[in-house]
Amino acid sequence: MALFNVNNIRAQETEEPTLFLIMEEFVAPSDRAEFWKVQSEALKIFDELKFDMTFFAYQTDDNSFYWAIPLKSFASIDELFAKMMSNHKLLKEKGYDPAEKFRDLSTISHFVVSGNKELSYHPVEKPDGTEPEKFYEWTYFHLKSGHEKEAAEAVKKYMEFYDSIEENYEWNGYDVVLGNNTPCWILEVSAESELALRMLNSDLQKKYGKDLQKLWQNFIQHVGSTETKKGWYLPDWSRYPKE
């Protein structure tokens, strides 16, 4: 939701990468019920005022919530925060003060990620307008400094392997381009449910365990540390244009 120079990975790409501002909002377990109530109330007023903003919301297993906001460029970050300040002002004029309502309920950290096609694998493209999956898992790979090229080659080996088998396994790859503890890549996998994802992973391990272990050893030597978070998409809290 900080990164190395990815020009060497995307040397042949001409289109702009997809950027997302990730706001991670941390909520103490004891405040979860009140936060849920206040946030739902805020979004109701957000809709009444017809605010024009796109974002995707997720609840994680780490006492936090992700808000993923698409960006056109780094320059649009200033525009986004200006719009948020304007919305804040309109909310106060309506008699709703977010600063007061959310007082003591949460803290927020920010980082920016860029979708990386060279690190993503989709053997079958999904049609536009496809609803997001319900369950997500994000693994943060904090790479060893200077190992970006070798790590990218190791990811390509994974893609070649999955091209050679019949099972459909796909993922999204992101670069953390603004944040802490970089270089960092994020691997995102998703499914209808956590059980569905675990069953798929278990089936792949049973059939191709030795091959997958070899691929993992080839990749992990370029990684300093990893962190995994689970998340559940929140459609009622997300706002985006729908077909």
Stockholm file with secondary structure:
# STOCKHOLM 1.0

chainA/1-243         MALFNVNNIRAQETEEPTLFLIMEEFVAPSDRAEFWKVQSEALKIFDELKFDMTFFAYQTDDNSFYWAIPLKSFASIDELFAKMMSNHKLLKEKGYDPAEKFRDLSTISHFVVSGNKELSYHPVEKPDGTEPEKFYEWTYFHLKSGHEKEAAEAVKKYMEFYDSIEENYEWNGYDVVLGNNTPCWILEVSAESELALRMLNSDLQKKYGKDLQKLWQNFIQHVGSTETKKGWYLPDWSRYPKE
#=GR chainA/1-243 SS CCCCCCTTTSTTCCSCCCEEEEEEEECCGGGHHHHHHHHHHHHHHHHHTTCCCCBEEEEESSSEEEEEEEESSTTHHHHHHHHHHHHHHHHHHTTCCHHHHTTTTCEEEEEEEEECGGGCBCSSCCCTTCCCCSEEEEEEEEECTTCHHHHHHHHHHHHHHHHTSSSCCCBEEEEEEESSSCSEEEEEEEESSHHHHHHHHHHHHHHHHHHHHHHHHHHHTTEEEEEEEEEEECGGGCBCCCC
#=GC SS_cons         CCCCCCTTTSTTCCSCCCEEEEEEEECCGGGHHHHHHHHHHHHHHHHHTTCCCCBEEEEESSSEEEEEEEESSTTHHHHHHHHHHHHHHHHHHTTCCHHHHTTTTCEEEEEEEEECGGGCBCSSCCCTTCCCCSEEEEEEEEECTTCHHHHHHHHHHHHHHHHTSSSCCCBEEEEEEESSSCSEEEEEEEESSHHHHHHHHHHHHHHHHHHHHHHHHHHHTTEEEEEEEEEEECGGGCBCCCC
//
